[in-house]
Amino acid sequence: MMNDKFNPDRLVYRTPYVKKKSCVLPPRHKPGELFLRGPIPFTWLAAAAHQPGKSLHVGLGLWFLAGIKKSREIALSGSVLRVLGVNRHSGYRGLNWLEQAGLVRVDRHPGRNPIVTLLKLDNSDDTEQ
C-alpha cells in the first residue's frame, strides 16, 4: 500500500529563483515628468555646495530653469524655490552667496524676479559659455 496522503503544498507552482539584473543605468524620468537637464559642471555644484544655507538648492533651481529656457540667463521665480523647500528670504540669501562666490551674476529690479546669469567657475571669460 502506498503512502499517498493528499498534500496541497505539492500543487503550488514554484517558480525557479531567477537572479534579477542589477540596474546599470540611473533612474530616468517618466514621460511628462520634470527633470534636471545637464550636463552641469561638477565643480560649479561643489562650489555651490560649499556656500552656506540653501545656496545649493537655489543653484539647482537655477540650473533647472536654465534647462527649460535653454539659456544661461533666467528669471529666478519663487515658485521653483518653493518646490525645492526654499522660502523667499532663504532664496535671497542663497542667491547672494552664489553671487559672492562668482557662480552667478544677478540683475535686480524692485518688484520683479531677479535676472540671473550662470557663470563659469573661473569667470575670467564668462562670455564664451
Secondary structure, DSSP 8 states (H G I E B T S, - for coil): -------GGGGS------------S-----TT-----S---HHHHHHHHTSSTTHHHHHHHHHHHHHHHTSSEEE--HHHHHHTT--HHHHHHHHHHHHHTTSEEEE--TTS--EEEE--SSGGGTT--
